[in-house]
Amino acid sequence: MIKKTFLFLCIFSSIFVISCGTKKDNTEVKFKINNNESFVLENFVIFLSDDKSIKTDSTTVEANSSKNISLNMEFAAKKDGNYTIEYVANGTSVSEIRGYYTNGTPLEKEILITIENNSLSWK
């Protein structure tokens, strides 16, 4: 009886530890930003549309270059929402709402953002 109880506790503990580790792995989304313009993108940041405290670090993306950034959503509220992208290009502030996440978890692990011809594409 004691062996069965011990075995049950070991299995339950293992499942709990594994599931907690997996959840953390599912809360990060990676962004690759391709700046195909001839100007620098300054103060580039991505945040949750309903919670500006969950955001990437502000960064600069040089002209005709790429940069990788990530967003940790581990502490996002368990609800649906969008991402807001903000940056400054040629002295003009740009803000766009794109993408979708559900239950505080990203649907994609990687997202490609391309800025080209004064527009933003999201894949």
Backbone bond lengths (Angstrom), bond angles and torsions (degrees), N, CA, C in turn:
res aa  C-N    CA-C-N  psi(-1)  N-CA   C-N-CA  omega(-1)  CA-C   N-CA-C  phi
1 M - - - 1.454 - - 1.533 110.98 -
2 I 1.336 116.12 -44.83 1.456 120.93 -179.72 1.523 109.87 -64.87
3 K 1.343 117.10 -37.93 1.455 120.72 179.35 1.532 110.74 -64.47
4 K 1.318 117.18 -40.27 1.465 121.19 179.66 1.523 110.76 -66.55
5 T 1.323 116.10 -41.72 1.460 120.49 178.21 1.520 110.30 -64.20
6 F 1.316 116.87 -43.73 1.461 121.19 178.55 1.526 110.70 -63.02
7 L 1.332 116.85 -44.01 1.460 121.40 178.60 1.524 110.46 -61.83
8 F 1.322 117.82 -43.57 1.467 121.52 177.94 1.526 110.95 -60.59
9 L 1.336 117.26 -44.84 1.468 120.60 179.44 1.528 111.46 -64.06
10 C 1.313 117.70 -38.91 1.473 120.72 177.89 1.523 111.18 -63.90
11 I 1.313 116.80 -45.42 1.474 120.92 179.77 1.519 110.02 -64.92
12 F 1.322 117.76 -46.21 1.463 121.35 179.78 1.526 110.99 -61.15
13 S 1.321 117.22 -44.35 1.472 121.24 179.06 1.524 111.12 -62.49
14 S 1.315 116.74 -41.46 1.471 120.83 178.89 1.519 111.09 -62.50
15 I 1.320 117.06 -45.35 1.467 121.07 178.56 1.516 110.46 -61.94
16 F 1.306 117.49 -42.70 1.466 121.71 179.56 1.526 111.12 -61.76
17 V 1.324 117.50 -46.65 1.469 121.74 -179.04 1.520 110.18 -64.68
18 I 1.318 117.66 -43.64 1.467 121.46 -179.46 1.525 110.44 -64.82
19 S 1.324 117.70 -43.88 1.467 119.90 -178.12 1.520 111.17 -67.16
20 C 1.300 118.90 -35.77 1.464 120.71 177.43 1.521 110.73 -67.05
21 G 1.316 118.08 -40.84 1.458 121.65 177.76 1.512 111.44 -64.52
22 T 1.316 118.29 -40.76 1.459 122.42 179.34 1.519 110.61 -64.91
23 K 1.307 118.56 -40.17 1.465 121.17 -179.74 1.520 110.68 -59.42
24 K 1.324 116.69 -43.39 1.456 119.60 -179.59 1.522 110.89 -63.31
25 D 1.335 116.67 -38.05 1.458 121.05 179.11 1.531 111.66 -64.17
26 N 1.315 118.09 -26.86 1.463 122.44 -177.76 1.517 113.18 -89.39
27 T 1.314 119.06 6.11 1.456 120.21 -175.40 1.525 112.92 -105.44
28 E 1.313 117.42 2.77 1.459 119.53 -179.80 1.526 110.04 -111.78
29 V 1.314 115.76 135.45 1.460 121.19 174.18 1.528 107.56 -121.02
30 K 1.329 115.28 135.62 1.458 121.34 -179.16 1.523 108.98 -104.23
31 F 1.319 115.47 136.98 1.456 122.00 179.29 1.522 109.38 -116.31
32 K 1.314 116.25 134.33 1.460 120.67 169.61 1.521 106.08 -109.72
33 I 1.326 116.27 121.49 1.464 121.42 -178.75 1.518 107.96 -104.96
34 N 1.316 115.60 119.40 1.464 121.85 174.28 1.521 107.78 -103.83
35 N 1.324 116.37 115.64 1.457 121.20 176.41 1.529 107.35 -100.47
36 N 1.331 116.32 98.70 1.461 121.88 -179.55 1.524 111.85 -94.00
37 E 1.315 116.26 19.40 1.459 121.83 178.55 1.530 110.19 -96.41
38 S 1.319 115.73 167.72 1.471 120.64 179.35 1.528 111.50 -91.36
39 F 1.333 117.90 10.14 1.452 122.02 179.83 1.526 110.63 -128.18
40 V 1.310 115.82 160.04 1.464 123.96 -178.78 1.523 109.87 -78.49
41 L 1.334 115.94 143.36 1.466 121.98 171.19 1.524 106.89 -100.88
42 E 1.313 116.47 114.90 1.460 121.56 -176.89 1.523 110.77 -102.11
43 N 1.325 115.02 155.64 1.474 122.13 177.18 1.530 111.98 50.67
44 F 1.323 117.10 40.91 1.466 122.27 -179.24 1.523 108.35 -73.55
45 V 1.322 116.57 123.50 1.461 121.41 -178.88 1.529 109.19 -146.63
46 I 1.321 116.29 147.35 1.465 123.10 175.70 1.516 106.91 -124.52
47 F 1.341 116.43 133.22 1.459 119.90 178.78 1.516 110.16 -143.85
48 L 1.319 116.13 166.37 1.464 120.86 177.25 1.511 108.39 -72.57
49 S 1.316 116.31 133.82 1.460 120.38 -175.15 1.521 113.28 -60.57
50 D 1.329 117.26 -27.92 1.464 119.28 -178.97 1.525 113.40 -103.55
51 D 1.358 117.06 2.54 1.460 119.78 -179.87 1.529 109.14 -152.91
52 K 1.317 116.04 91.82 1.465 120.96 -176.42 1.526 113.30 -67.62
53 S 1.334 117.44 -11.36 1.462 118.98 179.03 1.529 111.79 -76.42
54 I 1.320 117.34 -19.17 1.461 121.34 176.77 1.521 106.60 -97.62
55 K 1.333 115.40 101.43 1.463 120.24 -171.54 1.519 110.75 -150.82
56 T 1.338 114.43 165.11 1.453 120.73 172.75 1.522 107.87 -80.61
57 D 1.301 116.16 165.68 1.456 119.90 171.29 1.523 108.18 -68.24
58 S 1.299 116.95 144.04 1.459 121.24 175.36 1.521 108.35 -68.57
59 T 1.335 116.12 135.65 1.451 120.07 -176.18 1.523 111.09 -141.91
60 T 1.302 116.01 169.46 1.461 123.47 175.17 1.520 107.84 -113.41
61 V 1.335 116.34 135.12 1.462 121.26 176.40 1.524 106.75 -115.30
62 E 1.316 115.21 112.58 1.462 120.84 -177.39 1.528 111.31 -63.34
63 A 1.336 115.85 160.12 1.467 121.93 177.54 1.530 109.94 -60.60
64 N 1.331 114.79 140.48 1.471 121.58 177.42 1.526 113.01 50.11
65 S 1.331 115.10 46.84 1.461 119.88 178.73 1.527 110.22 -145.17
66 S 1.318 115.77 176.53 1.468 122.31 179.80 1.517 109.49 -126.70
67 K 1.311 114.97 156.56 1.464 120.68 177.05 1.523 107.99 -148.48
68 N 1.339 116.28 143.25 1.456 122.66 176.46 1.520 109.33 -106.28
69 I 1.327 115.40 133.90 1.462 121.54 175.25 1.528 108.15 -137.70
70 S 1.316 116.87 162.26 1.462 119.76 178.69 1.522 110.79 -134.07
71 L 1.322 114.33 155.68 1.463 122.39 -179.88 1.518 108.22 -124.44
72 N 1.327 116.37 119.48 1.455 122.11 178.09 1.529 108.43 -91.36
73 M 1.334 115.76 116.75 1.468 120.99 -178.27 1.526 112.17 -106.09
74 E 1.320 116.88 21.63 1.461 121.56 -176.50 1.530 112.72 -55.21
75 F 1.332 117.12 -35.48 1.462 119.97 -176.66 1.534 113.06 -105.90
76 A 1.335 116.22 18.70 1.467 120.17 177.43 1.524 109.80 -70.26
77 A 1.332 115.55 145.33 1.463 120.56 175.60 1.523 108.91 -61.36
78 K 1.293 116.73 145.09 1.463 122.30 -176.77 1.530 109.99 -78.92
79 K 1.346 114.80 68.22 1.451 120.93 177.54 1.521 109.41 -145.97
80 D 1.312 116.68 175.09 1.456 122.02 -177.91 1.513 110.72 -88.57
81 G 1.337 115.85 153.77 1.451 119.15 178.47 1.515 112.50 -174.61
82 N 1.325 114.63 -170.02 1.464 123.29 -178.35 1.520 109.39 -126.68
83 Y 1.330 114.32 172.33 1.453 121.96 174.96 1.524 109.10 -104.37
84 T 1.319 117.07 143.71 1.462 122.09 172.58 1.517 107.69 -110.75
85 I 1.327 115.09 130.72 1.467 122.13 177.18 1.517 107.07 -109.65
86 E 1.320 116.86 127.85 1.462 121.24 177.55 1.516 109.21 -130.35
87 Y 1.332 115.36 141.97 1.458 121.21 174.79 1.519 109.05 -162.83
88 V 1.320 115.74 169.18 1.462 122.19 177.31 1.531 107.02 -116.24
89 A 1.345 115.59 126.27 1.463 121.65 179.60 1.519 108.57 -127.52
90 N 1.320 115.82 120.60 1.477 120.83 -179.09 1.527 112.33 54.02
91 G 1.332 116.57 38.10 1.457 120.99 178.36 1.523 114.87 80.87
92 T 1.336 117.60 0.46 1.461 122.08 -179.63 1.524 109.94 -107.70
93 S 1.334 116.47 128.96 1.465 120.84 177.23 1.519 110.03 -76.79
94 V 1.336 115.30 135.60 1.466 122.13 179.33 1.520 107.70 -123.40
95 S 1.324 117.03 135.70 1.454 122.57 176.83 1.525 108.61 -140.02
96 E 1.335 116.46 126.02 1.458 120.97 178.95 1.514 109.46 -136.05
97 I 1.321 115.45 145.66 1.461 121.94 175.37 1.522 106.96 -105.12
98 R 1.320 115.34 126.18 1.466 120.68 -177.67 1.517 110.05 -142.81
99 G 1.328 115.27 167.61 1.454 122.46 172.20 1.508 113.98 67.17
100 Y 1.327 114.47 -174.67 1.450 121.18 -175.97 1.526 108.71 -159.18
101 Y 1.309 116.23 141.48 1.465 121.83 170.18 1.521 107.93 -132.03
102 T 1.312 117.26 157.97 1.452 121.00 -176.95 1.528 110.56 -131.38
103 N 1.308 116.34 140.41 1.464 122.86 -179.49 1.530 112.14 52.29
104 G 1.344 116.24 34.74 1.458 121.03 178.33 1.513 113.87 72.46
105 T 1.332 117.19 14.24 1.458 122.15 -177.50 1.522 109.96 -125.07
106 P 1.334 118.03 133.16 1.465 119.50 179.48 1.528 111.57 -66.11
107 L 1.319 116.47 146.36 1.457 121.26 176.40 1.530 110.80 -82.32
108 E 1.331 116.25 -26.31 1.456 121.54 179.61 1.525 109.50 -115.43
109 K 1.311 115.89 151.87 1.470 120.25 174.30 1.512 110.39 -90.41
110 E 1.347 116.97 -28.16 1.457 121.93 -179.36 1.524 109.83 -137.53
111 I 1.319 115.89 138.46 1.466 122.22 179.61 1.520 107.91 -132.16
112 L 1.319 115.32 133.87 1.454 121.88 178.09 1.528 108.75 -101.39
113 I 1.326 115.80 123.57 1.463 122.32 176.94 1.524 107.15 -113.85
114 T 1.326 116.07 125.95 1.464 120.27 178.42 1.521 108.78 -122.21
115 I 1.322 115.83 128.33 1.465 122.16 174.95 1.523 106.23 -106.86
116 E 1.342 114.52 118.92 1.458 120.45 -175.43 1.524 108.71 -157.92
117 N 1.323 116.83 139.53 1.466 121.84 -179.59 1.528 112.06 54.03
118 N 1.331 115.58 41.45 1.472 122.64 179.50 1.525 113.76 58.54
119 S 1.332 116.74 29.04 1.465 119.77 175.85 1.527 109.36 -139.45
120 L 1.317 115.53 162.00 1.454 122.76 -176.80 1.517 108.67 -115.37
121 S 1.319 117.34 128.53 1.473 120.59 172.71 1.521 108.85 -113.55
122 W 1.314 115.74 150.92 1.465 123.64 -172.25 1.513 107.35 -132.69
123 K 1.335 117.09 120.84 1.484 120.83 178.66 1.504 110.09 -134.19
